[in-house]
Amino acid sequence: LTHPPDGFTDSAILRPRGAMFVGRADQLAALDAAYAAGSEHVATMQRLSAAEVLERVPVLREDYVAAGVLEADAMDMDVNALHQGFLRGARNRGAELRTGAPVDSLTRQGNAWLVRAGGEEIAAKVVVNAAGAWCDRIAALAGVRAVGLIPKRRTAILFPGPENHDFANWPAFIDVDEEFYARPESGALMGSPADETPMEPCDVQPEELDIAIAVDRLQTATTLAIPRINRSWAGLRSFVPDKTPVVGFDVAVEGFFWLAGQGGYGIQTAPSMGRVAAALALGDGVPDDLRRFGVRAGDLTPARFHSKESQQ
């Protein structure tokens, strides 16, 4: 992400932002836990007093904030630049992207799969199930047992920033218990109530109640007035019960490879998760540099759900 390959993108994928967890007096223990957990991996984590928090985001209410934790090196990501870089590289290597082609059936014939999608039939030795919130439904079409994927709705709003503050360089500010978060975005502020509402897979839309909750929580914690919403949207973040991604071949059905359950971190982890998935699909081990970070194939394998069922 910091040093993409030559030709991957014409613009930087990351730019400095910083991320600041904030808490009330009754959340000081949660701030302690956030600092301890973050410090295990990030040497630049800092404890902040209430005054230091307000210096960085002056619209937070003095009677709300008791302290904070800052990850100064946190970055904003240009998601479109990342997507386009991967698509460009895939096309250059012969990959073909077909949109508007929902999968109707998946049938195992001999040592290959026959996939009917978008009115066509495609034969393949291996099927990679990377269908996001729909992964369990794709598995069902293939006669593969589900991994218990739960899509959860997350809502976001874009609203005007305060005219009397230069807010463009504020860090993201996040309630330590994830009751809300906000950050500068495209000349405005983006906020969320950090909702996690279980849903069926769908083209999800924001609910008026969640938008109202976001506004209420932000106005409770800050002096921001939110007279209007410029834009609102929602997305599905998909989790399995242990909240760890599912990456690897199914243990019961040959040639069916899972790449599911990235939760809210699919974009951030995409470069590394892609390398892990490619290595495991080819029958190789986890790349050495990622293994040194503690990534283990055994933690990601879909077999962990089958073994738990057999123990019950």
C-alpha positions as a Python dict, from the first residue, in 0.01 Angstrom:
ca = {
    (1, 'L'): (0, 0, 0),
    (2, 'T'): (286, 239, 73),
    (3, 'H'): (502, 125, -220),
    (4, 'P'): (277, -24, -491),
    (5, 'P'): (437, -194, -792),
    (6, 'D'): (534, 16, -1094),
    (7, 'G'): (230, 86, -1310),
    (8, 'F'): (-18, -10, -1038),
    (9, 'T'): (-152, 342, -990),
    (10, 'D'): (-79, 700, -1090),
    (11, 'S'): (-175, 838, -749),
    (12, 'A'): (-86, 756, -389),
    (13, 'I'): (-305, 490, -231),
    (14, 'L'): (-250, 621, 122),
    (15, 'R'): (-231, 967, 272),
    (16, 'P'): (-173, 1070, 635),
    (17, 'R'): (-479, 1105, 858),
    (18, 'G'): (-435, 965, 1211),
    (19, 'A'): (-700, 784, 1412),
    (20, 'M'): (-803, 895, 1760),
    (21, 'F'): (-1010, 688, 2001),
    (22, 'V'): (-1201, 903, 2249),
    (23, 'G'): (-1380, 812, 2567),
    (24, 'R'): (-1592, 946, 2850),
    (25, 'A'): (-1496, 904, 3214),
    (26, 'D'): (-1689, 577, 3226),
    (27, 'Q'): (-1489, 447, 2927),
    (28, 'L'): (-1137, 491, 3068),
    (29, 'A'): (-1091, 115, 3111),
    (30, 'A'): (-1184, 65, 2744),
    (31, 'L'): (-926, 328, 2645),
    (32, 'D'): (-665, 143, 2852),
    (33, 'A'): (-751, -177, 2667),
    (34, 'A'): (-738, -3, 2327),
    (35, 'Y'): (-395, 141, 2405),
    (36, 'A'): (-261, -194, 2527),
    (37, 'A'): (-394, -382, 2224),
    (38, 'G'): (-270, -123, 1975),
    (39, 'S'): (74, -94, 2134),
    (40, 'E'): (138, -463, 2068),
    (41, 'H'): (159, -387, 1696),
    (42, 'V'): (204, -9, 1661),
    (43, 'A'): (496, 164, 1831),
    (44, 'T'): (350, 512, 1776),
    (45, 'M'): (33, 469, 1987),
    (46, 'Q'): (-6, 763, 2226),
    (47, 'R'): (-217, 831, 2533),
    (48, 'L'): (-387, 1172, 2521),
    (49, 'S'): (-535, 1391, 2791),
    (50, 'A'): (-875, 1551, 2739),
    (51, 'A'): (-703, 1878, 2649),
    (52, 'E'): (-486, 1704, 2388),
    (53, 'V'): (-794, 1540, 2237),
    (54, 'L'): (-975, 1874, 2212),
    (55, 'E'): (-670, 2035, 2058),
    (56, 'R'): (-689, 1788, 1768),
    (57, 'V'): (-1070, 1789, 1729),
    (58, 'P'): (-1199, 2105, 1897),
    (59, 'V'): (-1568, 2032, 1827),
    (60, 'L'): (-1570, 1746, 2078),
    (61, 'R'): (-1751, 1852, 2396),
    (62, 'E'): (-1538, 1926, 2702),
    (63, 'D'): (-1792, 1759, 2928),
    (64, 'Y'): (-1793, 1447, 2709),
    (65, 'V'): (-1425, 1365, 2656),
    (66, 'A'): (-1213, 1239, 2944),
    (67, 'A'): (-911, 1108, 2749),
    (68, 'G'): (-803, 957, 2420),
    (69, 'V'): (-565, 725, 2238),
    (70, 'L'): (-400, 833, 1914),
    (71, 'E'): (-261, 619, 1634),
    (72, 'A'): (-78, 900, 1457),
    (73, 'D'): (35, 691, 1160),
    (74, 'A'): (-314, 575, 1055),
    (75, 'M'): (-386, 655, 691),
    (76, 'D'): (-674, 737, 460),
    (77, 'M'): (-702, 501, 164),
    (78, 'D'): (-796, 580, -195),
    (79, 'V'): (-1018, 276, -244),
    (80, 'N'): (-1086, 349, -611),
    (81, 'A'): (-713, 369, -688),
    (82, 'L'): (-663, 32, -519),
    (83, 'H'): (-954, -128, -706),
    (84, 'Q'): (-844, 8, -1042),
    (85, 'G'): (-485, -103, -984),
    (86, 'F'): (-593, -460, -917),
    (87, 'L'): (-832, -462, -1213),
    (88, 'R'): (-564, -325, -1446),
    (89, 'G'): (-315, -587, -1332),
    (90, 'A'): (-570, -866, -1369),
    (91, 'R'): (-663, -764, -1723),
    (92, 'N'): (-298, -739, -1820),
    (93, 'R'): (-260, -1102, -1712),
    (94, 'G'): (-559, -1226, -1908),
    (95, 'A'): (-832, -1213, -1644),
    (96, 'E'): (-1182, -1129, -1761),
    (97, 'L'): (-1437, -939, -1552),
    (98, 'R'): (-1801, -1014, -1633),
    (99, 'T'): (-2067, -804, -1461),
    (100, 'G'): (-2441, -858, -1457),
    (101, 'A'): (-2386, -1234, -1460),
    (102, 'P'): (-2541, -1387, -1147),
    (103, 'V'): (-2454, -1751, -1083),
    (104, 'D'): (-2754, -1977, -1146),
    (105, 'S'): (-2593, -2316, -1084),
    (106, 'L'): (-2268, -2484, -984),
    (107, 'T'): (-2229, -2848, -1079),
    (108, 'R'): (-1935, -3080, -1023),
    (109, 'Q'): (-1868, -3289, -1337),
    (110, 'G'): (-1571, -3525, -1320),
    (111, 'N'): (-1272, -3325, -1200),
    (112, 'A'): (-1415, -2985, -1298),
    (113, 'W'): (-1692, -2742, -1215),
    (114, 'L'): (-1958, -2631, -1461),
    (115, 'V'): (-2078, -2282, -1370),
    (116, 'R'): (-2389, -2135, -1530),
    (117, 'A'): (-2383, -1756, -1499),
    (118, 'G'): (-2525, -1476, -1709),
    (119, 'G'): (-2667, -1720, -1960),
    (120, 'E'): (-2328, -1885, -2023),
    (121, 'E'): (-2159, -2203, -1907),
    (122, 'I'): (-1801, -2186, -1780),
    (123, 'A'): (-1589, -2490, -1698),
    (124, 'A'): (-1319, -2456, -1433),
    (125, 'K'): (-1105, -2688, -1224),
    (126, 'V'): (-1134, -2459, -921),
    (127, 'V'): (-1413, -2223, -812),
    (128, 'V'): (-1315, -1940, -577),
    (129, 'N'): (-1611, -1835, -366),
    (130, 'A'): (-1543, -1464, -312),
    (131, 'A'): (-1905, -1350, -328),
    (132, 'G'): (-1900, -1134, -16),
    (133, 'A'): (-2232, -1142, 169),
    (134, 'W'): (-2357, -1408, -74),
    (135, 'C'): (-2079, -1664, -5),
    (136, 'D'): (-2302, -1908, 185),
    (137, 'R'): (-2563, -1888, -93),
    (138, 'I'): (-2301, -1968, -357),
    (139, 'A'): (-2187, -2259, -140),
    (140, 'A'): (-2545, -2389, -126),
    (141, 'L'): (-2563, -2388, -506),
    (142, 'A'): (-2251, -2605, -510),
    (143, 'G'): (-2380, -2843, -244),
    (144, 'V'): (-2119, -2716, 5),
    (145, 'R'): (-2197, -2670, 374),
    (146, 'A'): (-2230, -2309, 489),
    (147, 'V'): (-1976, -2150, 722),
    (148, 'G'): (-2239, -1944, 907),
    (149, 'L'): (-2172, -1612, 736),
    (150, 'I'): (-2370, -1321, 881),
    (151, 'P'): (-2392, -1000, 672),
    (152, 'K'): (-2429, -690, 892),
    (153, 'R'): (-2545, -349, 775),
    (154, 'R'): (-2317, -49, 835),
    (155, 'T'): (-2453, 303, 772),
    (156, 'A'): (-2261, 617, 679),
    (157, 'I'): (-2358, 981, 630),
    (158, 'L'): (-2181, 1274, 466),
    (159, 'F'): (-2260, 1616, 610),
    (160, 'P'): (-2117, 1970, 604),
    (161, 'G'): (-1821, 2041, 828),
    (162, 'P'): (-1815, 2339, 1065),
    (163, 'E'): (-1754, 2668, 885),
    (164, 'N'): (-1556, 2813, 1177),
    (165, 'H'): (-1298, 2530, 1184),
    (166, 'D'): (-1031, 2413, 941),
    (167, 'F'): (-1123, 2048, 976),
    (168, 'A'): (-952, 1900, 669),
    (169, 'N'): (-658, 1767, 870),
    (170, 'W'): (-845, 1639, 1173),
    (171, 'P'): (-777, 1276, 1258),
    (172, 'A'): (-1059, 1028, 1239),
    (173, 'F'): (-1227, 1032, 1582),
    (174, 'I'): (-1380, 713, 1707),
    (175, 'D'): (-1575, 635, 2022),
    (176, 'V'): (-1366, 371, 2199),
    (177, 'D'): (-1671, 142, 2226),
    (178, 'E'): (-1755, 213, 1860),
    (179, 'E'): (-2078, 399, 1932),
    (180, 'F'): (-1985, 637, 1648),
    (181, 'Y'): (-1696, 752, 1434),
    (182, 'A'): (-1630, 1042, 1199),
    (183, 'R'): (-1356, 1182, 977),
    (184, 'P'): (-1299, 1443, 706),
    (185, 'E'): (-1410, 1326, 361),
    (186, 'S'): (-1423, 1516, 30),
    (187, 'G'): (-1449, 1862, 186),
    (188, 'A'): (-1714, 1748, 435),
    (189, 'L'): (-1738, 1510, 731),
    (190, 'M'): (-1832, 1144, 712),
    (191, 'G'): (-1991, 984, 1016),
    (192, 'S'): (-2141, 653, 1120),
    (193, 'P'): (-2326, 507, 1419),
    (194, 'A'): (-2105, 198, 1374),
    (195, 'D'): (-2419, -15, 1341),
    (196, 'E'): (-2396, -390, 1288),
    (197, 'T'): (-2747, -504, 1198),
    (198, 'P'): (-2770, -869, 1081),
    (199, 'M'): (-2937, -896, 740),
    (200, 'E'): (-2994, -1125, 448),
    (201, 'P'): (-2764, -1058, 149),
    (202, 'C'): (-2910, -773, -55),
    (203, 'D'): (-2838, -444, -228),
    (204, 'V'): (-2853, -275, 110),
    (205, 'Q'): (-2986, 78, 163),
    (206, 'P'): (-2955, 301, 471),
    (207, 'E'): (-3243, 308, 717),
    (208, 'E'): (-3381, 643, 839),
    (209, 'L'): (-3351, 527, 1202),
    (210, 'D'): (-2980, 453, 1166),
    (211, 'I'): (-2922, 793, 1004),
    (212, 'A'): (-3104, 957, 1295),
    (213, 'I'): (-2897, 760, 1547),
    (214, 'A'): (-2577, 869, 1375),
    (215, 'V'): (-2680, 1235, 1393),
    (216, 'D'): (-2787, 1205, 1758),
    (217, 'R'): (-2465, 1037, 1872),
    (218, 'L'): (-2245, 1283, 1688),
    (219, 'Q'): (-2434, 1584, 1822),
    (220, 'T'): (-2423, 1441, 2174),
    (221, 'A'): (-2044, 1401, 2165),
    (222, 'T'): (-1964, 1720, 1972),
    (223, 'T'): (-2082, 2077, 1918),
    (224, 'L'): (-2145, 1998, 1551),
    (225, 'A'): (-2475, 2110, 1407),
    (226, 'I'): (-2589, 1877, 1128),
    (227, 'P'): (-2857, 2076, 946),
    (228, 'R'): (-2864, 1846, 646),
    (229, 'I'): (-2728, 1518, 513),
    (230, 'N'): (-2541, 1555, 184),
    (231, 'R'): (-2547, 1182, 118),
    (232, 'S'): (-2615, 858, 301),
    (233, 'W'): (-2532, 500, 213),
    (234, 'A'): (-2494, 155, 366),
    (235, 'G'): (-2287, -154, 307),
    (236, 'L'): (-2274, -514, 423),
    (237, 'R'): (-1981, -630, 636),
    (238, 'S'): (-1982, -1010, 658),
    (239, 'F'): (-1860, -1212, 955),
    (240, 'V'): (-1840, -1576, 1054),
    (241, 'P'): (-1892, -1662, 1424),
    (242, 'D'): (-1523, -1635, 1518),
    (243, 'K'): (-1481, -1312, 1314),
    (244, 'T'): (-1176, -1453, 1134),
    (245, 'P'): (-1168, -1471, 752),
    (246, 'V'): (-1234, -1804, 582),
    (247, 'V'): (-964, -1880, 325),
    (248, 'G'): (-891, -2224, 184),
    (249, 'F'): (-1028, -2529, 8),
    (250, 'D'): (-1345, -2686, 143),
    (251, 'V'): (-1260, -3014, 317),
    (252, 'A'): (-1562, -3205, 183),
    (253, 'V'): (-1603, -3082, -176),
    (254, 'E'): (-1312, -3088, -418),
    (255, 'G'): (-1210, -2776, -604),
    (256, 'F'): (-1423, -2534, -400),
    (257, 'F'): (-1212, -2257, -248),
    (258, 'W'): (-1345, -2017, 15),
    (259, 'L'): (-1250, -1648, 36),
    (260, 'A'): (-1510, -1507, 274),
    (261, 'G'): (-1578, -1331, 601),
    (262, 'Q'): (-1344, -1032, 574),
    (263, 'G'): (-1570, -833, 807),
    (264, 'G'): (-1495, -463, 799),
    (265, 'Y'): (-1134, -507, 689),
    (266, 'G'): (-1155, -646, 337),
    (267, 'I'): (-1015, -333, 171),
    (268, 'Q'): (-728, -282, 416),
    (269, 'T'): (-621, -645, 403),
    (270, 'A'): (-681, -699, 29),
    (271, 'P'): (-317, -700, -89),
    (272, 'S'): (-205, -946, 178),
    (273, 'M'): (-522, -1155, 178),
    (274, 'G'): (-500, -1185, -199),
    (275, 'R'): (-145, -1319, -169),
    (276, 'V'): (-251, -1567, 100),
    (277, 'A'): (-549, -1686, -105),
    (278, 'A'): (-342, -1726, -422),
    (279, 'A'): (-73, -1921, -237),
    (280, 'L'): (-321, -2158, -70),
    (281, 'A'): (-519, -2208, -392),
    (282, 'L'): (-196, -2312, -565),
    (283, 'G'): (-112, -2554, -286),
    (284, 'D'): (166, -2342, -140),
    (285, 'G'): (203, -2223, 216),
    (286, 'V'): (137, -1878, 356),
    (287, 'P'): (410, -1640, 228),
    (288, 'D'): (697, -1614, 475),
    (289, 'D'): (666, -1241, 540),
    (290, 'L'): (299, -1280, 633),
    (291, 'R'): (364, -1591, 840),
    (292, 'R'): (601, -1382, 1051),
    (293, 'F'): (302, -1162, 1138),
    (294, 'G'): (124, -1469, 1273),
    (295, 'V'): (-92, -1555, 970),
    (296, 'R'): (-160, -1930, 976),
    (297, 'A'): (-347, -2138, 722),
    (298, 'G'): (-497, -2341, 1005),
    (299, 'D'): (-661, -2030, 1151),
    (300, 'L'): (-823, -1945, 817),
    (301, 'T'): (-930, -2287, 693),
    (302, 'P'): (-1302, -2368, 658),
    (303, 'A'): (-1220, -2703, 818),
    (304, 'R'): (-1233, -2534, 1159),
    (305, 'F'): (-1613, -2520, 1140),
    (306, 'H'): (-1644, -2888, 1053),
    (307, 'S'): (-1413, -2994, 1336),
    (308, 'K'): (-1617, -2790, 1587),
    (309, 'E'): (-1937, -2955, 1469),
    (310, 'S'): (-1783, -3300, 1510),
    (311, 'Q'): (-1680, -3219, 1867),
    (312, 'Q'): (-2031, -3115, 1973),
}
